[in-house]
C-alpha cells in the first residue's frame, strides 16, 4: 500500500520505486530475482507494474500474498480516480477547470512522446523490429487494421523469423534463481478454472440480468477483451483503448480521453486506472441519464475486467517463470509484439497530438484509404505554445512528469489572462 500511495508518473517510475523497496531497502528480492520477475511480467498482457506487485506478494506468501500486494497497489489510486471522475463530470465545464485541462493536455502530448522514445529505445534492437514497428503504424493509421490482428501478426512473424534465422539459439536467458510455491499441471488447471470463474462469472451474471446492450455489459466485455490482447505495457493498452472508446463506442470525446490520461498521469497508482475514468463517464452518459450510482458501477466493472485477469496470469504462470525464460520462440514472438507496440504508440501520439492542436477535421478519400486531415485554420495557438513549453521542460530540462504537468497547467492559466 505504501508503494501504491507513493507511485506517481506511470509504470517506469512505479517499477523503479518497487525495485528500491523490494531489493535495496527490504531485501526481499535479489537483483536477479527482481529482473527475472520483471521480465516475466513484461511477457504478459496488461499493466506490468501491478502484475509485478502481485508476483512479489505471491512469491513470499502464495495466493494470499499476491492478492494483498496486487489489491493494495491498486486500491488507493482507484478510490482517488472515482473522486476525480465525479469532480470532472459535475464541474469539468467551469472555465477554471477548462483552462487547467488545456495545460494538462499539452503536457500529456509531451509525456506520450517521451514514452514512445523510451519504448523504442528498448524494443527496436534489429532491422526486423524496426520493420515491424513501421508496418504496425501503417496498418493502424492508414488502414484501420484491428489492434488484436496487429498483435497476432507480429507474434507470428517474430516466431517464424526466429525459427528461420536460428536467432533464438543465440538468446541468453536471464539466469533465474526465483523460487516460490511449486505447482504441477493439475494445480495450474485448477487455478486457471477458479480465476476464470472469478473474472468472468460476475460479467456473465450482468449479461443475464441486464442484457447484452446495457452499458455495464458492454464495458465488461470490451475491457475483458482489452486485458487479453494488449501486450507491451500501459501505453499499448491506451493506444488501443483511446481510439476504440472514442471512435468505436462513442463513450468519450477525444478531448475527454486526453483529460482522463492527464488525470491518470497526475494521480497515484498504475496509469491503467484511466480505464476507470472511461467506465465512469460511459455509464454517466447512458441514455436517459446514468446517474451517480450507475457511474460508480461502470467504474467498478471496468476495474474488475481490467485487473481480475492480472491475478489469473500471475497465479497460473508464476510457478513456471524459470521455464518461460528458456522458451526462446515465445520470447522472440513477444519481442516482435513489443516492437510492433512502438508503431502502436506512434499512432497514439499522432492521434493525440492532432486532437490537442486542432479543433476541426475533414475526411479525405484516397481510393482504399480514408484519412481524417486537420483543418489548418482550426489550430489552437495556445495548445501549440503549451505543447512546445511542455516539450522543453520534459526533454530540455529533464523535468519529471509531475513538474511538466504543473508547469504546463500554470502556463495555461497565465495565457488565459492574455
C-alpha positions in Angstrom: 0.0 0.0 0.0 3.0 2.3 0.7 4.1 1.8 -2.9 0.6 2.4 -4.2 0.4 5.7 -2.3 3.7 6.9 -3.5 3.8 5.7 -7.1 3.3 8.6 -9.5 4.4 9.1 -13.0 3.5 5.9 -14.9 4.8 2.3 -14.9 8.5 3.2 -15.3 8.5 5.3 -12.1 6.4 2.7 -10.2 8.8 -0.2 -11.2 11.8 1.9 -10.1 10.1 2.5 -6.7 9.4 -1.2 -6.3 13.0 -2.0 -7.1 14.2 0.4 -4.4 11.8 -1.0 -1.8 11.9 -4.7 -2.6 15.6 -5.1 -3.5 17.5 -2.2 -1.8 15.5 -1.5 1.4 13.7 -4.7 2.3 16.0 -7.1 0.6 13.0 -9.4 -0.2 14.4 -10.0 -3.7 17.9 -10.4 -5.1 18.7 -8.3 -8.1 18.5 -11.2 -10.5 15.2 -12.4 -8.9 13.7 -9.0 -9.4 14.8 -8.7 -13.1 13.5 -12.2 -13.7 10.1 -11.3 -12.3 10.0 -8.1 -14.3 10.9 -9.9 -17.4 8.1 -12.4 -16.8 5.6 -9.6 -16.2 6.7 -7.9 -19.4 5.6 -11.0 -21.3 2.1 -10.8 -20.0 -0.8 -8.7 -21.4 -2.0 -5.9 -19.2 -0.3 -3.5 -16.7 3.2 -4.8 -15.8 3.7 -2.7 -12.6 0.5 -4.1 -11.0 1.5 -7.6 -12.1 5.0 -7.2 -10.7 3.5 -6.2 -7.3 1.2 -9.2 -7.4 4.1 -11.5 -8.2 6.1 -10.2 -5.3 3.3 -11.0 -2.9 2.8 -14.4 -4.4 6.4 -15.3 -4.2 6.5 -14.5 -0.5 3.1 -15.7 0.7 1.3 -17.5 -2.1 -2.2 -16.6 -3.3 -3.0 -14.6 -0.1 0.2 -12.5 -0.5 -0.5 -11.9 -4.2 -4.0 -10.7 -3.5 -2.8 -8.4 -0.7 0.0 -6.9 -2.8 -1.9 -6.5 -6.0 -5.1 -5.1 -4.5 -3.3 -2.6 -2.2 -1.2 -1.4 -5.1 -4.3 -0.5 -7.0 -7.0 0.5 -4.4 -5.6 3.9 -3.2 -5.4 5.2 -6.8 -8.7 3.6 -7.8 -10.6 5.4 -4.9 -8.9 8.7 -5.9 -9.8 8.3 -9.5 -13.5 7.8 -8.7 -13.5 11.1 -6.8 -11.7 12.9 -9.6 -14.2 11.4 -12.1 -17.1 12.8 -10.1 -15.5 16.2 -10.0 -14.8 16.1 -13.7 -18.4 15.2 -14.8 -20.1 17.7 -12.4 -17.6 20.6 -12.6 -15.5 20.0 -15.7 -17.2 22.7 -17.7 -16.2 25.5 -15.3 -13.8 28.0 -17.0 -11.0 27.4 -14.5 -11.2 23.7 -15.0 -11.2 24.0 -18.8 -8.0 26.2 -18.6 -6.4 23.7 -16.3 -7.1 20.8 -18.6 -5.8 22.7 -21.6 -2.4 22.7 -19.9 -2.7 19.1 -18.9 -3.5 18.0 -22.5 -0.4 19.8 -23.8 1.8 18.1 -21.1 0.2 14.7 -21.9 1.3 15.1 -25.5 4.9 15.5 -24.5 4.7 12.7 -22.0 3.3 10.2 -24.6 6.2 11.3 -27.0 8.7 10.6 -24.2 7.1 7.1 -23.7 7.4 6.5 -27.4 11.1 7.3 -27.4 11.8 5.2 -24.3 9.9 2.2 -25.5 11.5 2.4 -29.0 15.0 2.5 -27.5 14.3 -0.7 -25.6 12.3 -2.6 -28.2 13.9 -1.8 -31.6 17.1 -3.8 -31.5 17.2 -5.3 -35.0 16.1 -4.3 -38.5 13.3 -6.8 -38.2 12.0 -4.9 -35.2 12.1 -1.5 -37.0 10.2 -3.0 -39.9 7.5 -4.4 -37.6 7.1 -1.1 -35.9 6.7 0.7 -39.2 4.2 -1.9 -40.6 2.2 -1.7 -37.3 1.9 2.1 -37.6 0.9 1.9 -41.3 -1.7 -0.8 -40.6 -3.3 1.2 -37.8 -3.0 4.8 -39.1 -3.8 4.3 -42.7 -5.8 1.1 -42.9 -7.5 0.9 -39.5 -6.5 -2.7 -39.0 -7.9 -4.0 -35.7 -5.3 -3.9 -32.9 -5.6 -7.6 -31.9 -4.8 -8.6 -35.5 -1.7 -6.5 -35.5 -0.6 -8.2 -32.2 -1.2 -11.7 -33.6 0.6 -10.9 -36.9 3.6 -9.5 -35.1 3.8 -12.5 -32.8 3.6 -14.9 -35.7 6.2 -13.1 -37.7 8.6 -12.9 -34.7 8.3 -16.7 -34.1 8.7 -17.5 -37.8 11.7 -15.2 -38.1 13.4 -16.7 -35.1 12.8 -20.2 -36.4 14.0 -19.5 -39.9 17.1 -17.5 -39.0 18.1 -19.5 -35.9 18.5 -16.3 -33.9 16.6 -17.9 -31.0 19.5 -20.3 -30.4 21.8 -17.3 -29.5 19.4 -15.8 -26.9 20.9 -16.0 -23.5 18.1 -16.2 -21.0 18.3 -14.3 -17.7 19.7 -16.6 -15.0 16.8 -17.5 -12.8 17.1 -18.0 -9.1 13.5 -17.1 -8.3 11.7 -19.7 -6.2 8.2 -19.8 -5.0 5.3 -22.1 -4.4 5.7 -25.2 -6.6 2.9 -26.2 -8.9 2.0 -29.2 -11.0 -0.2 -29.2 -14.1 -3.3 -30.3 -12.2 -2.8 -27.4 -9.8 -2.4 -25.0 -12.7 -5.6 -26.2 -14.4 -7.5 -25.8 -11.2 -6.0 -22.3 -10.7 -7.0 -21.3 -14.2 -10.5 -22.6 -13.8 -11.0 -20.8 -10.5 -9.7 -17.4 -11.7 -11.6 -17.6 -15.0 -14.8 -18.1 -12.9 -13.8 -15.2 -10.6 -13.1 -12.9 -13.7 -16.0 -13.9 -16.0 -18.6 -15.1 -13.6 -19.8 -11.6 -12.4 -19.7 -10.3 -16.0 -21.8 -13.2 -17.3 -24.2 -12.6 -14.4 -24.6 -9.0 -15.5 -25.3 -10.1 -19.1 -28.1 -12.4 -17.9 -29.7 -9.8 -15.7 -29.2 -6.6 -17.9 -28.9 -7.9 -21.4 -26.1 -7.6 -24.0 -26.9 -3.9 -24.9 -26.5 -2.5 -21.4 -23.6 -0.2 -20.9 -22.2 -2.2 -17.9 -22.2 -5.4 -20.0 -20.5 -3.6 -22.9 -17.9 -2.2 -20.6 -17.2 -5.6 -19.1 -16.8 -7.2 -22.5 -14.7 -4.5 -24.0 -12.2 -4.3 -21.1 -12.0 -8.0 -20.8 -11.0 -8.2 -24.4 -8.5 -5.4 -23.8 -7.0 -7.4 -20.9 -6.2 -10.3 -23.2 -4.8 -8.7 -26.3 -2.8 -5.7 -25.0 0.9 -6.7 -24.7 3.7 -4.2 -24.3 2.7 -2.1 -21.3 0.3 0.6 -20.3 0.8 2.8 -23.3 0.0 -0.1 -25.7 -3.3 -0.5 -23.7 -4.0 3.2 -24.0 -3.3 3.2 -27.8 -6.0 0.6 -28.5 -8.4 1.8 -25.9 -8.3 5.5 -26.8 -9.4 5.1 -30.3 -12.0 2.4 -29.6 -13.8 4.3 -26.8 -13.9 7.5 -28.9 -14.4 6.3 -32.5 -15.8 2.8 -31.9 -18.2 3.1 -29.0 -18.5 6.9 -28.7 -18.4 6.8 -24.9 -16.0 9.8 -24.7 -14.8 12.6 -27.0 -11.1 12.8 -27.9 -10.6 15.7 -25.6 -12.2 13.8 -22.7 -9.9 10.8 -23.4 -6.9 13.1 -23.2 -8.2 14.7 -20.0 -8.6 11.2 -18.5 -5.0 10.3 -19.3 -3.9 13.5 -17.8 -5.7 12.7 -14.5 -4.1 9.2 -14.5 -0.6 10.7 -15.0 -1.1 13.1 -12.1 -2.5 10.6 -9.6 -1.0 7.8 -7.6 -1.4 4.2 -8.7 -1.0 2.5 -12.1 -1.5 4.5 -15.2 -4.1 2.0 -16.4 -6.6 3.5 -13.9 -7.6 5.7 -16.8 -9.8 2.8 -17.8 -11.8 3.6 -14.6 -12.4 7.1 -15.8 -13.7 5.8 -19.1 -16.1 3.4 -17.4 -17.4 6.2 -15.1 -18.1 8.6 -18.0 -19.5 5.9 -20.2 -22.1 4.9 -17.6 -22.8 8.6 -16.7 -23.6 9.3 -20.3 -26.0 6.3 -20.6 -29.2 7.3 -22.4 -31.8 8.8 -20.1 -29.1 9.8 -17.6 -26.9 7.3 -16.0 -26.8 8.9 -12.5 -24.1 8.6 -9.9 -24.7 5.0 -8.8 -24.6 3.7 -12.4 -21.4 5.7 -13.0 -19.7 4.2 -10.0 -20.9 0.7 -11.1 -19.4 1.5 -14.5 -16.0 2.3 -12.9 -16.2 -0.9 -10.7 -17.0 -3.1 -13.7 -14.1 -1.6 -15.6 -11.7 -2.1 -12.7 -12.9 -5.7 -12.4 -12.4 -6.5 -16.1 -9.0 -4.8 -16.1 -7.4 -6.3 -13.0 -9.1 -9.6 -12.4 -7.2 -11.2 -15.4 -3.9 -10.0 -13.9 -4.4 -12.3 -11.0 -5.1 -15.2 -13.4 -1.9 -14.6 -15.4 0.2 -14.3 -12.3 -1.2 -17.2 -10.2 -1.2 -19.5 -13.2 2.1 -18.6 -14.7 4.3 -17.6 -11.8 5.3 -21.2 -10.9 6.7 -21.6 -14.4 8.9 -18.4 -14.6 12.1 -20.4 -15.0 10.7 -22.5 -17.9 9.3 -19.4 -19.7 12.7 -17.7 -19.5 14.0 -20.6 -21.7 11.1 -20.6 -24.3 13.1 -18.8 -27.0 10.4 -19.0 -29.6 7.9 -17.4 -27.2 10.5 -14.7 -26.3 11.1 -14.0 -29.9 7.4 -13.7 -30.6 6.8 -11.3 -27.7 9.9 -9.3 -28.7 8.2 -8.8 -32.1 5.0 -7.8 -30.4 6.9 -5.2 -28.3 8.4 -3.8 -31.5 5.0 -3.5 -33.1 3.8 -1.7 -30.0 6.3 1.1 -30.9 4.2 1.6 -34.0 1.0 1.5 -31.9 2.3 4.2 -29.6 3.4 6.3 -32.6 -0.2 6.0 -33.9 -1.5 7.1 -30.4 1.0 10.0 -30.3 -0.1 11.3 -33.7 -3.8 10.8 -32.9 -3.5 12.6 -29.5 -1.3 15.4 -31.0 -3.7 16.3 -33.8 -6.6 16.5 -31.5 -4.8 18.6 -28.9 -3.6 21.1 -31.5 -6.6 21.2 -34.0 -10.3 21.7 -33.4 -11.7 20.6 -36.8 -11.0 17.7 -39.2 -12.2 16.8 -42.7 -12.3 13.4 -44.2 -10.2 12.8 -47.4 -10.8 9.7 -49.5 -7.8 8.4 -51.4 -9.1 5.2 -53.0 -8.8 2.5 -50.4 -7.7 5.0 -47.8 -9.9 7.4 -45.8 -8.0 9.8 -43.7 -9.0 12.5 -41.2 -7.0 15.6 -42.0 -6.9 18.6 -39.7 -8.2 21.9 -40.9 -5.3 24.3 -40.7 -7.2 27.4 -39.6 -8.5 25.4 -36.6 -5.1 25.3 -35.0 -5.2 26.2 -31.3 -2.2 28.5 -30.8 -2.4 28.3 -27.0 -2.3 24.5 -27.1 0.6 24.6 -29.6 2.6 27.0 -27.4 1.9 24.9 -24.2 2.9 21.7 -26.0 6.3 23.3 -27.0 6.8 24.5 -23.4 6.0 21.0 -22.0 8.4 19.5 -24.5 11.2 21.9 -23.5 10.5 21.1 -19.8 10.5 17.4 -20.3 13.2 16.9 -22.9 15.3 20.1 -22.5 15.4 20.4 -18.7 14.8 16.7 -17.9 11.9 17.7 -15.6 9.8 14.8 -14.3 6.2 14.1 -15.3 4.7 15.9 -12.3 6.9 19.0 -12.8 6.0 19.1 -16.5 2.3 18.9 -15.7 2.5 21.6 -13.1 4.5 24.0 -15.4 2.1 23.4 -18.3 -1.0 23.9 -16.2 0.4 27.1 -14.6 1.4 28.4 -18.1 -2.2 27.7 -19.3 -3.6 29.9 -16.5 -1.1 32.6 -17.4 -2.1 32.5 -21.1 -5.8 32.7 -20.1 -5.2 36.3 -18.9 -3.6 37.3 -22.2 
